Amino acid sequence: MDKQQQQNQQQASKTNPQQVKKQNQASAQGNSYNTEFASETNAQEVRQQNAQSAARKKQASSNQQQQ
């Protein structure tokens, strides 16, 4: 077995099977708010960015119509 395979096995052994099961169950129920990704996402910031993007698109569209 080479070093890369040994490292992969060591990393795999650090996985918490209980946490994986918990996340899988939450995902199966459609409850993704318990996942790490969701906890790192700032929903308010995403809404603000979406609003800014929509405003820029609207402005660009109106600028094209005027030309």
C-alpha positions, -999 to +999 in steps of 0.1 A: +000+000+000+014+034-009+015+065+012-016+081-005-037+050+002-026+050+038-034+087+042-069+081+027-075+053+051-064+074+081-087+103+070-116+080+065-112+067+100-118+102+113-153+103+099-180+103+126-205+077+115-232+089+139-229+125+125-231+111+089-263+091+098-278+122+115-271+143+084-284+117+061-316+114+080-321+152+081-315+153+043-340+125+037-366+144+056-359+176+036-344+193+067-311+206+054-307+232+081-287+208+103-260+205+077-227+223+079-233+241+045-266+256+056-251+269+088-224+287+069-249+304+046-261+338+055-296+339+041-300+376+046-268+383+027-279+361-002-313+379-004-295+412-005-271+400-033-300+386-053-319+420-050-288+439-061-284+415-091-320+419-101-317+457-099-286+457-121-303+435-146-333+458-147-311+488-151-291+471-179-323+461-197-337+496-195-304+510-208-305+487-238-341+497-246-332+534-247-304+529-272 
